Amino acid sequence: MAGNHSIKHLWGPVRALLRRVPERTALLGLSVVTGALCGAAAVLLKCSIHWIQLGLGHLTVPLPWTRMILPGVGMLLSLLIVRYIIKDKIGHGVTKVLQAVSKNESKIKRHNCWSSLLTSALTIGFGGSVGAEAPIVYTGAAIGSNLGRYSGMSYRGMTLLLGCGAAGAVAGFFNAPLAGVLFTLEVLLFNLSMSGILPLLLSSVSATLVSYLLLGRESVFAASLVDFRMANLPFYLVLGLFCGLCSLYFTRTTLSMEDRLGRIRNPYLRWGISAVALGVLILAFPPLLGEGYDALRPLLSGQAEAKWSIVLLFLGVLVFKVFSMTFTNAGGGVGGTFGPTLFMGAIAGFVLATSVNLLGVGTVPVANFVLVGMAGLMAGVMQAPLTAIFLIAEITGGYTLLLPLILTSAIAYGFTRIFEKYSIYTKRLADSGELLTHEADQAVLTLLKTDSLLETDFVPVRVDAKLGDLVEAVSHSKRNIFPVLDAKGRFQGYVSLADIREDMFRTELYGERRVVNYMQPAPDYLAPDEPMDSVMRKFEKTGAWNLPVVGPERQYLGFLSKSKIFSAYRSELRDFSQD
């Protein structure tokens, strides 16, 4: 708490200065700061993983069997840090960012600025079979979100800075500024105007510059490429279909295994099972150790032997990478699916290209197919084809593969969409109704909060009141609906003005008839925190124009009307389109 006060005290003058300028202007400066911080965080994560691997390398060289054990140690260290120090769930970084946008007003906790970075460095550095990209996206988004919060930004400003953080993280990690922007547009945010894209560009460029100044331009996916030949176009088409199949396998197997392992409630038992299973998989398939990028170097340089035994080995790696990734995360490790998606795509491209060459049905450049396979699987699993195309184009330092990248990514994406409407990041959120989609109308509807639209100017009457009391309430009300409550304020029903119109001027009935004689039951009830899509389904199902909002034990809180929702929707949509 003291740390929080000191941060606010130090940030106070900056916040005061930012309030003197329009928010859109302030966003431009903050986006540059966000990008620079995210670029530095990406460099720190890369170096941390490298240093840990380098230190443990002195142990694994004389004792190769330790490669089976060390990943479990890294998972356990991460588990203990998360469980006893952080005390919060930090896995599934990209999904957590989406959840923050849709449910938590784009607010991400401060510890996420470092917690995912620390735990993923331990997980991957010790050999966990996951990627560092999703944790750095979560870290970057947390940096942007907290900068926006301390700067007093509105929800939209904070959301945009969150997106700037994610864009900067991807750009800084891969030295690919355009891919960072496209990742945010395709995966995280939706329907941004040109004024909203400018901060993303500034953040991505500043992150890339920081990464470039600290680490240089060298890419982990440096490859010996061959110029594209039209004769190979049919094989890239087949690669697109193969990547689409692999994408479906990746998504469905991952989610299914997560559900199965999640049923093991004891975290240490789950860690033990996962650590043993991961160790066995690494023993059988050594390329599953760590991110696996080192295993891709011979494939990208064209030095891998063209033998069926090698093809079968990497086919096994392709099949079991999903298992090793899920065991790592289930056992307490922290890492994402972004890296494994690239890894599996590279393996898919290698397996297909080498098989084509060995069968003699064609002669295709293996390194080209390895890189295009990355884009294909990324387009299918993440359902972000533009990000996939331009990420691979940027990290290879040229656009010689642009046509096959477009073809393969489009086919893989289209094929996957036939069977899976949502990406691996959005599927669970969509199933729970928490997803902000890329369709503006649904996104704006999700932004509306039931409790903020509550109308409380209805005059309530007691259930045991007489008609005279009800007529008195009518004379003091501007509404034509009257909620009926019991002595404890619990909602019992309602009376509409139409129900008493015939009797309200018959004074002889004022003392005889009671409210209960006119009361109607509510067709349905709403909760104050009910998602707006659920609210709209109830309105559609009942045909009602007003529905009561009740708390625990049916305590009356107010009414929600269609007209109020439509008015708020139009206002949000207008502001949304102008951002």
C-alpha positions, -999 to 999 in steps of 0.1 A, spaced: 0 0 0 29 24 8 44 16 -25 11 25 -42 11 59 -24 47 66 -34 40 58 -71 10 82 -70 31 109 -53 58 106 -79 34 104 -108 13 133 -95 31 162 -114 31 141 -146 -6 134 -143 -13 171 -137 6 180 -168 -12 154 -189 -46 167 -178 -38 201 -193 -36 187 -228 -63 168 -248 -64 131 -241 -56 122 -277 -25 143 -276 -14 128 -243 -20 93 -258 7 100 -284 34 107 -258 23 79 -235 23 54 -265 60 62 -271 68 57 -234 48 25 -234 66 12 -264 101 20 -250 93 2 -218 79 -28 -236 109 -30 -258 131 -30 -228 109 -57 -211 112 -79 -243 150 -75 -242 151 -84 -205 130 -115 -210 151 -127 -239 183 -121 -220 170 -137 -188 161 -169 -207 195 -169 -224 214 -164 -192 195 -192 -173 200 -216 -202 237 -207 -204 241 -213 -167 223 -246 -167 242 -256 -199 273 -263 -177 252 -289 -159 234 -305 -188 265 -311 -210 282 -335 -186 249 -348 -173 225 -351 -203 198 -368 -181 193 -336 -162 174 -323 -193 145 -346 -182 145 -331 -146 153 -294 -150 120 -285 -168 101 -299 -138 123 -278 -115 115 -246 -134 78 -254 -134 80 -259 -96 98 -226 -90 72 -208 -111 44 -226 -92 58 -216 -58 63 -180 -69 27 -177 -83 11 -196 -53 29 -179 -24 43 -145 -37 20 -134 -65 -11 -152 -53 -29 -146 -86 -35 -165 -118 -12 -153 -146 -13 -181 -172 -29 -177 -206 -16 -142 -211 -34 -132 -243 -67 -145 -230 -62 -126 -198 -56 -94 -217 -89 -100 -237 -107 -106 -204 -93 -74 -189 -107 -54 -219 -141 -71 -217 -147 -75 -180 -123 -53 -160 -124 -19 -179 -89 -26 -193 -74 -26 -158 -45 -51 -153 -29 -55 -119 5 -39 -113 23 -72 -105 16 -83 -141 42 -58 -152 69 -82 -139 53 -114 -127 48 -131 -161 83 -120 -172 99 -135 -141 80 -168 -141 82 -174 -178 120 -168 -178 123 -195 -151 99 -219 -169 115 -216 -204 151 -211 -191 148 -245 -173 135 -262 -204 97 -258 -202 81 -264 -236 63 -232 -240 67 -198 -257 78 -164 -242 57 -144 -266 23 -145 -247 39 -136 -213 56 -106 -228 23 -96 -244 7 -98 -210 36 -78 -195 33 -51 -222 -4 -48 -219 0 -45 -181 25 -17 -186 2 2 -210 -28 -4 -187 -11 9 -156 4 39 -174 -31 48 -185 -46 43 -151 -20 65 -133 -23 91 -160 -61 94 -154 -71 81 -188 -106 72 -197 -116 36 -204 -110 41 -241 -76 57 -235 -66 30 -211 -77 3 -236 -57 19 -264 -26 21 -242 -31 -15 -233 -31 -23 -270 0 -1 -274 17 -23 -248 8 -55 -265 19 -41 -299 52 -29 -284 58 -62 -268 54 -82 -301 74 -56 -320 102 -55 -295 104 -93 -292 106 -99 -329 119 -66 -342 87 -64 -363 68 -32 -358 41 -38 -384 34 -73 -370 30 -57 -335 3 -33 -348 -15 -60 -367 -14 -84 -338 -32 -58 -316 -58 -51 -343 -65 -87 -352 -63 -104 -318 -69 -78 -291 -88 -47 -302 -115 -41 -328 -126 -15 -354 -101 12 -345 -102 44 -365 -70 59 -380 -66 81 -350 -64 50 -328 -39 33 -351 -13 61 -348 -5 54 -311 -1 17 -319 24 26 -346 44 49 -324 45 23 -296 57 -5 -320 84 17 -336 97 29 -302 98 -7 -289 116 -19 -320 142 9 -317 149 0 -281 152 -37 -290 174 -29 -320 197 -6 -299 202 -32 -272 204 -64 -291 209 -56 -328 189 -67 -358 198 -104 -357 167 -127 -360 163 -161 -344 147 -173 -376 174 -163 -401 171 -185 -431 187 -194 -465 158 -185 -488 152 -193 -524 133 -170 -548 96 -180 -552 88 -201 -582 53 -204 -596 58 -241 -602 57 -246 -564 24 -228 -559 3 -261 -557 26 -273 -529 20 -241 -509 -17 -247 -514 -13 -282 -499 8 -267 -471 -21 -243 -463 -45 -273 -459 -20 -292 -439 -16 -262 -416 -53 -259 -413 -56 -295 -401 -27 -290 -377 -44 -258 -364 -76 -277 -355 -55 -304 -339 -35 -278 -319 -66 -259 -306 -88 -289 -298 -61 -310 -282 -48 -281 -261 -83 -272 -247 -92 -308 -241 -60 -316 -223 -63 -284 -202 -97 -295 -191 -85 -330 -182 -55 -318 -162 -75 -291 -146 -96 -317 -129 -66 -326 -107 -73 -302 -79 -40 -308 -59 -15 -284 -76 15 -305 -64 1 -337 -77 -7 -320 -110 29 -307 -111 43 -342 -104 23 -358 -132 31 -331 -156 68 -330 -148 72 -367 -153 52 -367 -185 72 -338 -199 105 -354 -190 95 -386 -208 85 -366 -239 118 -347 -239 137 -379 -236 119 -393 -266 119 -361 -286 148 -338 -276 136 -308 -298 107 -305 -273 131 -290 -248 124 -253 -242 110 -231 -270 126 -254 -296 139 -226 -317 175 -240 -316 161 -272 -333 148 -250 -362 182 -236 -372 193 -266 -393 159 -267 -410 161 -230 -418 197 -232 -431 190 -263 -452 214 -284 -432 189 -310 -421 193 -344 -437 166 -354 -462 158 -389 -447 126 -406 -438 138 -412 -403 143 -375 -398 108 -369 -412 93 -394 -388 112 -378 -359 99 -344 -366 64 -357 -373 65 -371 -337 76 -337 -325 47 -321 -344 22 -344 -327 36 -342 -292 45 -305 -290 9 -298 -280 12 -323 -251 46 -310 -239 33 -274 -240 1 -283 -220 20 -303 -194 43 -274 -189 15 -249 -182 -6 -274 -162 24 -282 -140 27 -246 -128 49 -233 -156 41 -199 -172 43 -196 -210 21 -192 -240 9 -209 -272 23 -182 -295 58 -197 -296 47 -234 -299 24 -223 -328 54 -209 -347 75 -240 -338 48 -265 -350 42 -245 -381 79 -247 -389 79 -284 -383 48 -288 -405 65 -270 -433 97 -291 -430 78 -324 -429 57 -315 -460 86 -301 -480 110 -330 -472 83 -355 -480 77 -339 -514 114 -340 -522 118 -376 -510 88 -388 -529 101 -372 -561 68 -354 -569 86 -321 -569 117 -301 -557 108 -275 -532 130 -253 -510 128 -266 -474 137 -233 -457 110 -215 -475 84 -240 -465 96 -239 -429 89 -202 -427 57 -202 -446 45 -231 -424 50 -208 -394 26 -183 -409 1 -209 -419 -2 -224 -384 -3 -190 -368 -31 -179 -392 -51 -210 -383 -45 -212 -345 -46 -175 -337 -69 -167 -366 -47 -137 -374 -37 -141 -410 -23 -106 -415 -2 -108 -384 12 -141 -396 20 -129 -431 38 -97 -420 55 -112 -390 73 -138 -411 80 -112 -438 95 -88 -413 117 -113 -394 131 -127 -426 142 -92 -437 124 -92 -470 92 -99 -489 104 -126 -513 79 -150 -498 49 -126 -498 28 -145 -523 32 -180 -507 27 -164 -473 -6 -149 -484 -18 -181 -501 -9 -205 -473 -21 -182 -445 -54 -175 -463 -61 -212 -469 -51 -223 -434 -73 -195 -419 -102 -202 -441 -101 -240 -435 -99 -235 -398 -128 -210 -397 -150 -236 -413 -147 -258 -381 -137 -233 -354 -153 -198 -352 -130 -186 -325 -92 -187 -320 -75 -205 -292 -74 -172 -273 -110 -163 -277 -128 -197 -276 -132 -200 -239 -142 -163 -235 -168 -167 -263 -183 -198 -246 -187 -178 -213 -201 -147 -231 -171 -125 -220 -156 -118 -254 -154 -84 -270 -157 -94 -307 -144 -76 -338 -180 -67 -347 -186 -32 -335 -223 -37 -326 -216 -67 -304 -185 -51 -289 -204 -19 -279 -232 -40 -265 -207 -58 -243 -193 -25 -230 -228 -16 -216 -231 -24 -179 -265 -34 -164 -260 -16 -131 -250 17 -149 -283 17 -169 -305 10 -138 -336 32 -135 -347 39 -99 -374 66 -104 -403 41 -101 -426 47 -71 -429 14 -52 -461 3 -34 -465 -23 -6 -481 -56 -15 -508 -51 12 -516 -15 2 -550 -5 -9 -562 9 -42 -563 44 -27 -526 42 -18 -518 31 -53 -537 60 -68 -518 83 -45 -485 68 -58 -497 74 -94 -502 111 -87 -466 114 -76 -450 93 -104 -439 101 -139 -438 64 -148 -466 40 -157 -452 10 -138 -452 5 -100 -431 -22 -84 -448 -41 -56 -427 -49 -26 -432 -67 7 -422 -54 41 -386 -64 36 -383 -46 2 -384 -79 -18 -399 -76 -53 -433 -94 -56 -446 -81 -89 -457 -49 -106 -488 -30 -114 -491 -10 -147 -512 20 -151 -533 2 -177 -543 -24 -151 -560 1 -128 -573 26 -154 -609 15 -151 -610 16 -113 -587 45 -104 -616 70 -105 -640 48 -86 -634 62 -51 -657 37 -35 -632 10 -43 -602 28 -28 -607 11 6 -620 -23 -7 -595 -34 -33 -559 -40 -27 -527 -38 -48 -525 -76 -49 -557 -77 -69 -540 -58 -98 -504 -72 -95 -487 -91 -123 -457 -113 -119 -425 -102 -137 -418 -122 -168 -382 -125 -158 -355 -110 -135 -322 -93 -141 -291 -93 -119 -271 -60 -114 -240 -76 -129 -257 -96 -156 -239 -94 -191 -258 -73 -216 -261 -102 -241 -279 -122 -215 -301 -92 -207 -310 -88 -244 -319 -125 -247 -343 -121 -218 -360 -91 -234 -363 -110 -267 -377 -141 -250 -402 -123 -228 -412 -95 -252 -411 -72 -223 -402 -35 -225 -391 -32 -188 -376 -59 -166 -369 -56 -128 -334 -57 -115 -331 -76 -82 -303 -84 -58 -298 -113 -34 -331 -127 -20 -349 -107 -47 -343 -73 -31 -357 -47 -55 -331 -24 -70 -349 -8 -100 -359 -15 -136 -340 -18 -169 -358 -7 -200 -352 -14 -237 -353 23 -245 -325 31 -220 -304 3 -235 -310 15 -271 -302 51 -261 -270 41 -243 -261 18 -272 -264 46 -298 -243 69 -276 -216 43 -271 -215 34 -308 -211 70 -318 -182 75 -293 -167 42 -302 -166 50 -339 -149 83 -332 -120 69 -312 
